[in-house]
Amino acid sequence: MSNHRKIFIKNLIVDVFIGVHDFEKKNKQRVVVNVEVDVDPDLRVENDLIKETVDYDSIRAGILEISQERHFNLQETFCEKILALCLSHQGVLAAKVSSEKPDIYTDCDSVGFEIFQRNK
C-alpha cells in the first residue's frame, strides 16, 4: 500500500463577484470552495515545524485574495486560479478544487464546478 498525505479545506464560504448574467454582475454571491491537496509522502514532519509541510493557512489566504481580485464570469475560471495557487506550493503532487453557488436555484442544493490536476 502506498503512502498518502492530503491537506484539505472544506466548505470555505467566500463572497465573490461571479456569473455571466447582469444580476450576477451587480452583487457578490456566496460561493462554497473545497480544496484537496495531495502532498508528497516523502515530506516528513520531523521537527513539528510548518515549513516541513504545505501550509493550509497560505492556501486559504490565497483563496480569499483570489475571491476579491476581480469579477469572474465562470466558476471554471475561478477554480483554475485556485488550482494554480495550490499547485504552486512546493511538495504538492496534485490538487482538486471545487466551487458551488448554493443560492442560484431553489430546486437544488447548489450548482458548481470541480477540477483535478496533477503537478507537472
CNS distance restraints for C-alpha pairs under 8 A (distance, minus, plus):
assign (resid   3 and name CA) (resid  41 and name CA) 5.81 0.50 0.50
assign (resid   4 and name CA) (resid  38 and name CA) 7.49 0.50 0.50
assign (resid   4 and name CA) (resid  39 and name CA) 7.56 0.50 0.50
assign (resid   4 and name CA) (resid  40 and name CA) 7.83 0.50 0.50
assign (resid   4 and name CA) (resid  41 and name CA) 5.83 0.50 0.50
assign (resid   5 and name CA) (resid  38 and name CA) 5.91 0.50 0.50
assign (resid   5 and name CA) (resid  39 and name CA) 5.22 0.50 0.50
assign (resid   5 and name CA) (resid  40 and name CA) 6.85 0.50 0.50
assign (resid   5 and name CA) (resid  41 and name CA) 5.73 0.50 0.50
assign (resid   6 and name CA) (resid  36 and name CA) 6.63 0.50 0.50
assign (resid   6 and name CA) (resid  37 and name CA) 5.45 0.50 0.50
assign (resid   6 and name CA) (resid  38 and name CA) 4.58 0.50 0.50
assign (resid   6 and name CA) (resid  39 and name CA) 5.55 0.50 0.50
assign (resid   7 and name CA) (resid  36 and name CA) 5.88 0.50 0.50
assign (resid   7 and name CA) (resid  37 and name CA) 5.13 0.50 0.50
assign (resid   7 and name CA) (resid  38 and name CA) 6.63 0.50 0.50
assign (resid   7 and name CA) (resid  39 and name CA) 7.16 0.50 0.50
assign (resid   7 and name CA) (resid  54 and name CA) 7.59 0.50 0.50
assign (resid   7 and name CA) (resid  56 and name CA) 6.97 0.50 0.50
assign (resid   8 and name CA) (resid  34 and name CA) 7.52 0.50 0.50
assign (resid   8 and name CA) (resid  35 and name CA) 5.41 0.50 0.50
assign (resid   8 and name CA) (resid  36 and name CA) 4.41 0.50 0.50
assign (resid   8 and name CA) (resid  37 and name CA) 6.10 0.50 0.50
assign (resid   8 and name CA) (resid  56 and name CA) 7.49 0.50 0.50
assign (resid   9 and name CA) (resid  33 and name CA) 7.93 0.50 0.50
assign (resid   9 and name CA) (resid  34 and name CA) 5.63 0.50 0.50
assign (resid   9 and name CA) (resid  35 and name CA) 5.15 0.50 0.50
assign (resid   9 and name CA) (resid  36 and name CA) 6.66 0.50 0.50
assign (resid   9 and name CA) (resid  56 and name CA) 7.58 0.50 0.50
assign (resid   9 and name CA) (resid  60 and name CA) 7.59 0.50 0.50
assign (resid  10 and name CA) (resid  33 and name CA) 7.04 0.50 0.50
assign (resid  10 and name CA) (resid  34 and name CA) 4.86 0.50 0.50
assign (resid  10 and name CA) (resid  35 and name CA) 6.65 0.50 0.50
assign (resid  11 and name CA) (resid  32 and name CA) 5.37 0.50 0.50
assign (resid  11 and name CA) (resid  33 and name CA) 5.47 0.50 0.50
assign (resid  11 and name CA) (resid  34 and name CA) 5.44 0.50 0.50
assign (resid  12 and name CA) (resid  32 and name CA) 5.50 0.50 0.50
assign (resid  12 and name CA) (resid  33 and name CA) 5.04 0.50 0.50
assign (resid  12 and name CA) (resid  34 and name CA) 6.48 0.50 0.50
assign (resid  13 and name CA) (resid  30 and name CA) 6.62 0.50 0.50
assign (resid  13 and name CA) (resid  31 and name CA) 5.71 0.50 0.50
assign (resid  13 and name CA) (resid  32 and name CA) 4.64 0.50 0.50
assign (resid  13 and name CA) (resid  33 and name CA) 6.37 0.50 0.50
assign (resid  14 and name CA) (resid  30 and name CA) 5.83 0.50 0.50
assign (resid  14 and name CA) (resid  31 and name CA) 5.39 0.50 0.50
assign (resid  14 and name CA) (resid  32 and name CA) 6.48 0.50 0.50
assign (resid  14 and name CA) (resid  33 and name CA) 7.56 0.50 0.50
assign (resid  14 and name CA) (resid  64 and name CA) 6.97 0.50 0.50
assign (resid  14 and name CA) (resid  67 and name CA) 6.83 0.50 0.50
assign (resid  15 and name CA) (resid  28 and name CA) 5.57 0.50 0.50
assign (resid  15 and name CA) (resid  29 and name CA) 5.27 0.50 0.50
assign (resid  15 and name CA) (resid  30 and name CA) 4.66 0.50 0.50
assign (resid  15 and name CA) (resid  31 and name CA) 6.09 0.50 0.50
assign (resid  15 and name CA) (resid  67 and name CA) 7.07 0.50 0.50
assign (resid  15 and name CA) (resid  68 and name CA) 7.98 0.50 0.50
assign (resid  16 and name CA) (resid  28 and name CA) 4.83 0.50 0.50
assign (resid  16 and name CA) (resid  29 and name CA) 5.28 0.50 0.50
assign (resid  16 and name CA) (resid  30 and name CA) 6.49 0.50 0.50
assign (resid  16 and name CA) (resid  31 and name CA) 6.73 0.50 0.50
assign (resid  16 and name CA) (resid  67 and name CA) 5.45 0.50 0.50
assign (resid  16 and name CA) (resid  68 and name CA) 6.50 0.50 0.50
assign (resid  16 and name CA) (resid  71 and name CA) 7.35 0.50 0.50
assign (resid  17 and name CA) (resid  24 and name CA) 7.02 0.50 0.50
assign (resid  17 and name CA) (resid  25 and name CA) 6.34 0.50 0.50
assign (resid  17 and name CA) (resid  26 and name CA) 7.79 0.50 0.50
assign (resid  17 and name CA) (resid  27 and name CA) 6.41 0.50 0.50
assign (resid  17 and name CA) (resid  28 and name CA) 4.37 0.50 0.50
assign (resid  17 and name CA) (resid  29 and name CA) 6.16 0.50 0.50
assign (resid  17 and name CA) (resid  67 and name CA) 7.86 0.50 0.50
assign (resid  17 and name CA) (resid  68 and name CA) 7.85 0.50 0.50
assign (resid  17 and name CA) (resid  70 and name CA) 7.05 0.50 0.50
assign (resid  17 and name CA) (resid  71 and name CA) 4.73 0.50 0.50
assign (resid  17 and name CA) (resid  72 and name CA) 6.28 0.50 0.50
assign (resid  18 and name CA) (resid  24 and name CA) 6.25 0.50 0.50
assign (resid  18 and name CA) (resid  25 and name CA) 6.75 0.50 0.50
assign (resid  18 and name CA) (resid  28 and name CA) 6.90 0.50 0.50
assign (resid  18 and name CA) (resid  29 and name CA) 6.73 0.50 0.50
assign (resid  18 and name CA) (resid  71 and name CA) 5.60 0.50 0.50
assign (resid  18 and name CA) (resid  72 and name CA) 4.61 0.50 0.50
assign (resid  18 and name CA) (resid  73 and name CA) 5.39 0.50 0.50
assign (resid  18 and name CA) (resid  74 and name CA) 6.55 0.50 0.50
assign (resid  18 and name CA) (resid  75 and name CA) 7.25 0.50 0.50
assign (resid  19 and name CA) (resid  24 and name CA) 5.19 0.50 0.50
assign (resid  19 and name CA) (resid  25 and name CA) 6.56 0.50 0.50
assign (resid  19 and name CA) (resid  72 and name CA) 6.39 0.50 0.50
assign (resid  19 and name CA) (resid  73 and name CA) 4.47 0.50 0.50
assign (resid  19 and name CA) (resid  74 and name CA) 5.76 0.50 0.50
assign (resid  19 and name CA) (resid  75 and name CA) 7.64 0.50 0.50
assign (resid  20 and name CA) (resid  24 and name CA) 6.57 0.50 0.50
assign (resid  20 and name CA) (resid  25 and name CA) 7.13 0.50 0.50
assign (resid  20 and name CA) (resid  73 and name CA) 4.97 0.50 0.50
assign (resid  20 and name CA) (resid  74 and name CA) 7.08 0.50 0.50
assign (resid  21 and name CA) (resid  25 and name CA) 6.61 0.50 0.50
assign (resid  22 and name CA) (resid  26 and name CA) 6.82 0.50 0.50
assign (resid  23 and name CA) (resid  27 and name CA) 7.05 0.50 0.50
assign (resid  24 and name CA) (resid  28 and name CA) 7.13 0.50 0.50
assign (resid  24 and name CA) (resid  29 and name CA) 7.42 0.50 0.50
assign (resid  25 and name CA) (resid  71 and name CA) 7.48 0.50 0.50
assign (resid  29 and name CA) (resid 101 and name CA) 7.45 0.50 0.50
assign (resid  29 and name CA) (resid 103 and name CA) 7.80 0.50 0.50
assign (resid  30 and name CA) (resid 101 and name CA) 6.38 0.50 0.50
assign (resid  30 and name CA) (resid 102 and name CA) 7.10 0.50 0.50
assign (resid  30 and name CA) (resid 103 and name CA) 7.20 0.50 0.50
assign (resid  31 and name CA) (resid  99 and name CA) 6.40 0.50 0.50
assign (resid  31 and name CA) (resid 100 and name CA) 5.50 0.50 0.50
assign (resid  31 and name CA) (resid 101 and name CA) 4.88 0.50 0.50
assign (resid  31 and name CA) (resid 102 and name CA) 6.88 0.50 0.50
assign (resid  32 and name CA) (resid  99 and name CA) 5.48 0.50 0.50
assign (resid  32 and name CA) (resid 100 and name CA) 5.05 0.50 0.50
assign (resid  32 and name CA) (resid 101 and name CA) 6.55 0.50 0.50
assign (resid  32 and name CA) (resid 102 and name CA) 7.52 0.50 0.50
assign (resid  33 and name CA) (resid  97 and name CA) 7.28 0.50 0.50
assign (resid  33 and name CA) (resid  98 and name CA) 5.70 0.50 0.50
assign (resid  33 and name CA) (resid  99 and name CA) 4.57 0.50 0.50
assign (resid  33 and name CA) (resid 100 and name CA) 6.63 0.50 0.50
assign (resid  34 and name CA) (resid  97 and name CA) 5.75 0.50 0.50
assign (resid  34 and name CA) (resid  98 and name CA) 5.23 0.50 0.50
assign (resid  34 and name CA) (resid  99 and name CA) 6.52 0.50 0.50
assign (resid  35 and name CA) (resid  95 and name CA) 7.18 0.50 0.50
assign (resid  35 and name CA) (resid  96 and name CA) 5.70 0.50 0.50
assign (resid  35 and name CA) (resid  97 and name CA) 4.61 0.50 0.50
assign (resid  35 and name CA) (resid  98 and name CA) 6.61 0.50 0.50
assign (resid  36 and name CA) (resid  95 and name CA) 5.60 0.50 0.50
assign (resid  36 and name CA) (resid  96 and name CA) 5.12 0.50 0.50
assign (resid  36 and name CA) (resid  97 and name CA) 6.60 0.50 0.50
assign (resid  37 and name CA) (resid  86 and name CA) 7.03 0.50 0.50
assign (resid  37 and name CA) (resid  92 and name CA) 6.61 0.50 0.50
assign (resid  37 and name CA) (resid  93 and name CA) 7.59 0.50 0.50
assign (resid  37 and name CA) (resid  94 and name CA) 5.97 0.50 0.50
assign (resid  37 and name CA) (resid  95 and name CA) 4.40 0.50 0.50
assign (resid  37 and name CA) (resid  96 and name CA) 6.50 0.50 0.50
assign (resid  38 and name CA) (resid  92 and name CA) 5.86 0.50 0.50
assign (resid  38 and name CA) (resid  93 and name CA) 5.45 0.50 0.50
assign (resid  38 and name CA) (resid  94 and name CA) 5.09 0.50 0.50
assign (resid  38 and name CA) (resid  95 and name CA) 5.98 0.50 0.50
assign (resid  39 and name CA) (resid  43 and name CA) 7.63 0.50 0.50
assign (resid  39 and name CA) (resid  54 and name CA) 7.31 0.50 0.50
assign (resid  39 and name CA) (resid  91 and name CA) 5.69 0.50 0.50
assign (resid  39 and name CA) (resid  92 and name CA) 4.67 0.50 0.50
assign (resid  39 and name CA) (resid  93 and name CA) 5.62 0.50 0.50
assign (resid  39 and name CA) (resid  94 and name CA) 7.38 0.50 0.50
assign (resid  40 and name CA) (resid  91 and name CA) 5.26 0.50 0.50
assign (resid  40 and name CA) (resid  92 and name CA) 6.05 0.50 0.50
assign (resid  40 and name CA) (resid  93 and name CA) 5.90 0.50 0.50
assign (resid  43 and name CA) (resid  52 and name CA) 6.97 0.50 0.50
assign (resid  43 and name CA) (resid  53 and name CA) 6.79 0.50 0.50
assign (resid  43 and name CA) (resid  91 and name CA) 7.14 0.50 0.50
assign (resid  44 and name CA) (resid  52 and name CA) 6.70 0.50 0.50
assign (resid  44 and name CA) (resid  53 and name CA) 7.55 0.50 0.50
assign (resid  45 and name CA) (resid  49 and name CA) 6.91 0.50 0.50
assign (resid  45 and name CA) (resid  52 and name CA) 5.35 0.50 0.50
assign (resid  45 and name CA) (resid  53 and name CA) 6.70 0.50 0.50
assign (resid  46 and name CA) (resid  52 and name CA) 7.68 0.50 0.50
assign (resid  47 and name CA) (resid  52 and name CA) 7.89 0.50 0.50
assign (resid  48 and name CA) (resid  52 and name CA) 7.62 0.50 0.50
assign (resid  49 and name CA) (resid  53 and name CA) 7.77 0.50 0.50
assign (resid  50 and name CA) (resid  54 and name CA) 7.42 0.50 0.50
assign (resid  50 and name CA) (resid  55 and name CA) 6.45 0.50 0.50
assign (resid  51 and name CA) (resid  55 and name CA) 7.51 0.50 0.50
assign (resid  53 and name CA) (resid  91 and name CA) 7.60 0.50 0.50
assign (resid  54 and name CA) (resid  89 and name CA) 6.95 0.50 0.50
assign (resid  54 and name CA) (resid  90 and name CA) 7.35 0.50 0.50
assign (resid  54 and name CA) (resid  91 and name CA) 6.94 0.50 0.50
assign (resid  54 and name CA) (resid  92 and name CA) 7.49 0.50 0.50
assign (resid  55 and name CA) (resid  59 and name CA) 6.84 0.50 0.50
assign (resid  56 and name CA) (resid  60 and name CA) 6.05 0.50 0.50
assign (resid  57 and name CA) (resid  61 and name CA) 6.08 0.50 0.50
assign (resid  58 and name CA) (resid  62 and name CA) 6.01 0.50 0.50
assign (resid  59 and name CA) (resid  63 and name CA) 6.25 0.50 0.50
assign (resid  59 and name CA) (resid  85 and name CA) 7.20 0.50 0.50
assign (resid  59 and name CA) (resid  86 and name CA) 6.55 0.50 0.50
assign (resid  60 and name CA) (resid  64 and name CA) 6.31 0.50 0.50
assign (resid  61 and name CA) (resid  65 and name CA) 6.20 0.50 0.50
assign (resid  62 and name CA) (resid  66 and name CA) 6.08 0.50 0.50
assign (resid  62 and name CA) (resid  82 and name CA) 7.71 0.50 0.50
assign (resid  62 and name CA) (resid  85 and name CA) 7.08 0.50 0.50
assign (resid  63 and name CA) (resid  67 and name CA) 6.08 0.50 0.50
assign (resid  63 and name CA) (resid  82 and name CA) 6.18 0.50 0.50
assign (resid  64 and name CA) (resid  68 and name CA) 6.63 0.50 0.50
assign (resid  65 and name CA) (resid  69 and name CA) 6.31 0.50 0.50
assign (resid  66 and name CA) (resid  70 and name CA) 7.77 0.50 0.50
assign (resid  66 and name CA) (resid  78 and name CA) 7.88 0.50 0.50
assign (resid  66 and name CA) (resid  81 and name CA) 7.33 0.50 0.50
assign (resid  66 and name CA) (resid  82 and name CA) 7.33 0.50 0.50
assign (resid  67 and name CA) (resid  78 and name CA) 7.77 0.50 0.50
assign (resid  72 and name CA) (resid  77 and name CA) 6.73 0.50 0.50
assign (resid  72 and name CA) (resid  78 and name CA) 6.33 0.50 0.50
assign (resid  73 and name CA) (resid  77 and name CA) 7.50 0.50 0.50
assign (resid  74 and name CA) (resid  78 and name CA) 6.60 0.50 0.50
assign (resid  75 and name CA) (resid  79 and name CA) 6.04 0.50 0.50
assign (resid  75 and name CA) (resid  99 and name CA) 6.63 0.50 0.50
assign (resid  75 and name CA) (resid 112 and name CA) 6.94 0.50 0.50
assign (resid  75 and name CA) (resid 113 and name CA) 6.26 0.50 0.50
assign (resid  76 and name CA) (resid  80 and name CA) 6.11 0.50 0.50
assign (resid  76 and name CA) (resid 113 and name CA) 6.28 0.50 0.50
assign (resid  76 and name CA) (resid 114 and name CA) 7.84 0.50 0.50
assign (resid  77 and name CA) (resid  81 and name CA) 6.41 0.50 0.50
assign (resid  78 and name CA) (resid  82 and name CA) 6.58 0.50 0.50
assign (resid  79 and name CA) (resid  83 and name CA) 6.00 0.50 0.50
assign (resid  79 and name CA) (resid  97 and name CA) 6.11 0.50 0.50
assign (resid  79 and name CA) (resid  98 and name CA) 6.43 0.50 0.50
assign (resid  79 and name CA) (resid  99 and name CA) 6.71 0.50 0.50
assign (resid  79 and name CA) (resid 113 and name CA) 7.64 0.50 0.50
assign (resid  79 and name CA) (resid 114 and name CA) 7.40 0.50 0.50
assign (resid  79 and name CA) (resid 115 and name CA) 7.11 0.50 0.50
assign (resid  80 and name CA) (resid  84 and name CA) 6.18 0.50 0.50
assign (resid  80 and name CA) (resid 115 and name CA) 7.63 0.50 0.50
assign (resid  81 and name CA) (resid  85 and name CA) 6.37 0.50 0.50
assign (resid  82 and name CA) (resid  86 and name CA) 6.30 0.50 0.50
assign (resid  82 and name CA) (resid  97 and name CA) 7.08 0.50 0.50
assign (resid  83 and name CA) (resid  87 and name CA) 6.16 0.50 0.50
assign (resid  83 and name CA) (resid  95 and name CA) 6.57 0.50 0.50
assign (resid  83 and name CA) (resid  96 and name CA) 7.10 0.50 0.50
assign (resid  83 and name CA) (resid  97 and name CA) 6.16 0.50 0.50
assign (resid  83 and name CA) (resid 115 and name CA) 7.81 0.50 0.50
assign (resid  83 and name CA) (resid 116 and name CA) 7.97 0.50 0.50
assign (resid  83 and name CA) (resid 117 and name CA) 7.86 0.50 0.50
assign (resid  84 and name CA) (resid  88 and name CA) 6.10 0.50 0.50
assign (resid  85 and name CA) (resid  89 and name CA) 7.23 0.50 0.50
assign (resid  86 and name CA) (resid  92 and name CA) 7.40 0.50 0.50
assign (resid  86 and name CA) (resid  95 and name CA) 6.52 0.50 0.50
assign (resid  87 and name CA) (resid  92 and name CA) 5.93 0.50 0.50
assign (resid  87 and name CA) (resid  93 and name CA) 7.44 0.50 0.50
assign (resid  87 and name CA) (resid  94 and name CA) 6.68 0.50 0.50
assign (resid  87 and name CA) (resid  95 and name CA) 6.60 0.50 0.50
assign (resid  87 and name CA) (resid 119 and name CA) 6.13 0.50 0.50
assign (resid  88 and name CA) (resid  92 and name CA) 7.61 0.50 0.50
assign (resid  92 and name CA) (resid 119 and name CA) 7.03 0.50 0.50
assign (resid  93 and name CA) (resid 118 and name CA) 5.89 0.50 0.50
assign (resid  93 and name CA) (resid 119 and name CA) 5.18 0.50 0.50
assign (resid  94 and name CA) (resid 116 and name CA) 7.35 0.50 0.50
assign (resid  94 and name CA) (resid 117 and name CA) 5.57 0.50 0.50
assign (resid  94 and name CA) (resid 118 and name CA) 4.00 0.50 0.50
assign (resid  94 and name CA) (resid 119 and name CA) 5.25 0.50 0.50
assign (resid  95 and name CA) (resid 116 and name CA) 5.70 0.50 0.50
assign (resid  95 and name CA) (resid 117 and name CA) 5.69 0.50 0.50
assign (resid  95 and name CA) (resid 118 and name CA) 6.53 0.50 0.50
assign (resid  95 and name CA) (resid 119 and name CA) 7.93 0.50 0.50
assign (resid  96 and name CA) (resid 114 and name CA) 7.13 0.50 0.50
assign (resid  96 and name CA) (resid 115 and name CA) 5.60 0.50 0.50
assign (resid  96 and name CA) (resid 116 and name CA) 4.21 0.50 0.50
assign (resid  96 and name CA) (resid 117 and name CA) 6.61 0.50 0.50
assign (resid  97 and name CA) (resid 114 and name CA) 5.63 0.50 0.50
assign (resid  97 and name CA) (resid 115 and name CA) 5.42 0.50 0.50
assign (resid  97 and name CA) (resid 116 and name CA) 6.51 0.50 0.50
assign (resid  98 and name CA) (resid 112 and name CA) 7.07 0.50 0.50
assign (resid  98 and name CA) (resid 113 and name CA) 5.49 0.50 0.50
assign (resid  98 and name CA) (resid 114 and name CA) 4.09 0.50 0.50
assign (resid  98 and name CA) (resid 115 and name CA) 6.37 0.50 0.50
assign (resid  99 and name CA) (resid 112 and name CA) 5.36 0.50 0.50
assign (resid  99 and name CA) (resid 113 and name CA) 5.58 0.50 0.50
assign (resid  99 and name CA) (resid 114 and name CA) 6.62 0.50 0.50
assign (resid 100 and name CA) (resid 110 and name CA) 5.82 0.50 0.50
assign (resid 100 and name CA) (resid 111 and name CA) 5.38 0.50 0.50
assign (resid 100 and name CA) (resid 112 and name CA) 4.11 0.50 0.50
assign (resid 100 and name CA) (resid 113 and name CA) 6.70 0.50 0.50
assign (resid 101 and name CA) (resid 110 and name CA) 5.34 0.50 0.50
assign (resid 101 and name CA) (resid 111 and name CA) 5.38 0.50 0.50
assign (resid 101 and name CA) (resid 112 and name CA) 6.07 0.50 0.50
assign (resid 102 and name CA) (resid 109 and name CA) 5.78 0.50 0.50
assign (resid 102 and name CA) (resid 110 and name CA) 4.03 0.50 0.50
assign (resid 102 and name CA) (resid 111 and name CA) 6.55 0.50 0.50
assign (resid 103 and name CA) (resid 109 and name CA) 7.93 0.50 0.50
assign (resid 103 and name CA) (resid 110 and name CA) 6.79 0.50 0.50
assign (resid 104 and name CA) (resid 110 and name CA) 6.98 0.50 0.50
assign (resid 104 and name CA) (resid 111 and name CA) 7.37 0.50 0.50
assign (resid 105 and name CA) (resid 109 and name CA) 7.63 0.50 0.50
assign (resid 105 and name CA) (resid 110 and name CA) 7.15 0.50 0.50
